[in-house]
Amino acid sequence: MAKSGFAKERLRSFVDRVERLEEEKKALSDDIKEVYAEAKGEGFDVKILRQVVRLRKMDKADFQEAEAMLDLYLSALGMR
C-alpha cells in the first residue's frame, strides 16, 4: 500500500513539474514574440532576423555547409 502511495506522489510530482515548465515555456514564447514585434517596430525584417537566429545556433561546419548549398542552388537558378 505504501508503495502505491509513493508512486502516486511521484507521478503527481512529475505532472506538476511538467505543468510548471510548460507555463514557463509559454511565458518565454510570449517574451520572444514581444522582442520580434519590437524589432519589427524599429524597421527590422523579422523573417530575416529569425533566419539569423537559426543560423547562429548552428555549429560552424553545419553553417558553412548550409551556406555552400544555398550558394549552389542560387547559382544553379541563375540568381548569383
N, C-alpha and C positions, 0 to 999 in steps of 0.2 A: 504494500500500500504506500509506504513512504517513497519508494522508487517512482511510482506513478505520479505522486505529488511533485517530486523533483523534476520529472520530465515535463510536466505541465508548466512549472515555473520557468524552466529553461526555454521552452517553446515561447511562452509569453515574453520572456526577455529578448529573444531573437526578433520576434514580431515588433516589439516596442522599439528596438534599436533600428530596424529597417524603416519603420514609420518615421522616426526622427530624422534619419538620413535622407529619406525622400522629401521631407519638409525642407531640409537644408538645401537639397539639390534644386528644389523649386525656387527657393529664395535666391540662390546663386544664378539660376537661369534668368530670373527676373532682373537681377543686377546686370547681367551681361547684356540683356536686351536694352536696358537703360543706357549703357555705355555706347552701344551701337547707335541708338537714337540720338545721343548727344553728338557723336561723331558725324552723323548724317546732318544734324542741325548746323554743324560748322562747315558743311560742304564736302565732307569726305564721302567717297563711294563705298558704301557698306559692303557690297558684294566683293569688291577688291580687297577691302580690309579683312573680310572673313577668309579669303584665299591666302592673304599674307599670314594670318594667324595659323592657318592649317599648315602652310609651308614651313613656318618656323618651328613647328612641332616635329618635323622630320629630322632624322639624322642626316649628316652631310652627304653620305653616299646615296641615300634614297632621294634627297633633294636634287642632287646632280643628275641622277637617272631620270627623274620626272622632268627636269628642265631639258635634258637632251631629247627625250621622247617628244615633248611639246615642240621643240625646235624642228625635229624631224618631220612631225605631222604638218606643222605650218609650212615648212619648205615644200613638202610634197603637194600641198594645196596651193602653192604659189603665193603664199601670204608673207613670205620673207625673202 
